[in-house]
């Protein structure tokens, strides 16, 4: 093989090597939903129940169809048969937004903020007659 072909092969190999060893950011990047996923103990106060607190459990799972969405089961003690979805904020990965949606004839919307192993939610539930203002503190 002529020496100049060897030199060209070496130059091409050296040029390709860094790009082939580049870390794939999509593979190594943590899922922004990870901190939210799991079972949580809820302590909730709301305006309809005279600010009495309620304690119960919820389950938060990843949404299989949308990468920046979570599903919340049993929020407001509405049961595990349906879920409320929340979107991870585009500007703050520790915040979720519950867009207005209807579950069991209740319209629910609000937001939540994750800090370490706790989440604070503020949301509103409208049953057609009253709007309940709810604050919920979640712990693992």
Secondary structure, DSSP 8 states (H G I E B T S, - for coil): --HHHHHHHHHHHHHHHHHHT---HHHHS--TTTTT-EEEEEEEEETTTTT-EEEEEEEEEE-SS-TTEEEEESGGG--SSSEEEEEE-SS-TTEEEEEEEEETTEEEEEEEEEETTEEEEEEEEE-SS-EEEEEEEEE-
